[in-house]
């Protein structure tokens, strides 16, 4: 029994000695292990362009409503929706049977009035009747001619023509419909979409920023000098043609708190048409700016922080102020100086005054934009 206890005590002592030696060996190996490696880079100035997007409404540069100038039933619709038409091309014909009858009656009244005038002229010359009678007859003749002209004009109005070159929009009335000059809805709209307008709005703050980023002494010069803008289509693709901002209302709408602007785009393939929607992309260029990859930063109590490399390869967290967010980059307003070295990834593993093994990486390699996998 005593032998078993002695054996147990001896075995436990040997085990503890072995464990103690292992811990010492591991501690020695740990103390000899170099600090963990982290990629770092040196801050360099870089020119980047950011874009701000605003919802836009698209219209052709000319949108002309087609309306009836006379009352009548539509007899023929001579064009189709989307068809290209020329100015003065016939679009609709109204029924003119009743107008033709009115014209014939008006023509007969002219003939009667003319006969009366011709009959009275020689009588006046011979002083048989008073000249007043002749003047009255001439007035009746003029009145008859005016009535005929009015009816003839209405017959002409029954042929409804395109007011401009362009494309036919939705046809709101078909054969048999009764229309008149008082009809609220136009028969159709003809639009010139060789160029299109994109209407969008900025709030007061955005508008002031817009003006401050443009060169020029007045609004006209600022609009003329402003960089071209992009149009993002409803499907998310960027329209192939660049646009320019032409006009601004220059006044804040008291109801909406916004200022309206208009950009113009060429539309050679008629891809855009009335009623399209999209987004205007306004560029802002930051020249020689301090930029850092967003992966190099972390958030702490609502602040954006970054690790800078200090002496003896020790890192320290630094608060930075952000001016803009562009793709995978932050444009830094303050907190970093040129030639500072920062840790570019793995910042979640760092803490203040931690030793690291710096691994230099090229600045350009970590500031390249990342292309999205899905749009």
Secondary structure, DSSP 8 states (H G I E B T S, - for coil): -HHHHHHHHHHHHHHHHHHHHHHHHHHHHHHHS---EEEEEE--EEEEEEEEEEEEEEEEEEEEEE--SS-EEEEEE---TT-EE-TT-EEEEE--HHHHHHHHHHHHHHHHHHHHHHHHHHHHHTTSS-HHHHHHHHHHHHHHHHHHHHHHHHHHHTEEE-SSSEEE------TT-EE-TT-SS-SEEEEEEEEEEEEEEEEHHHHHHHHHTS-SSSHHHHHHHS--BEEEETTS-B-SS-EEEEEE--S--TTT-EEEEEEEEE-TT----TT-EEEEEEEEEEEEEEEEEGGGEEEETTEEEEEEE-GGGEEEEEEEEEEEEETTEEEEEES--TT-EEE-S-GGG--TTEE-EEEE--HHHHSS----S--
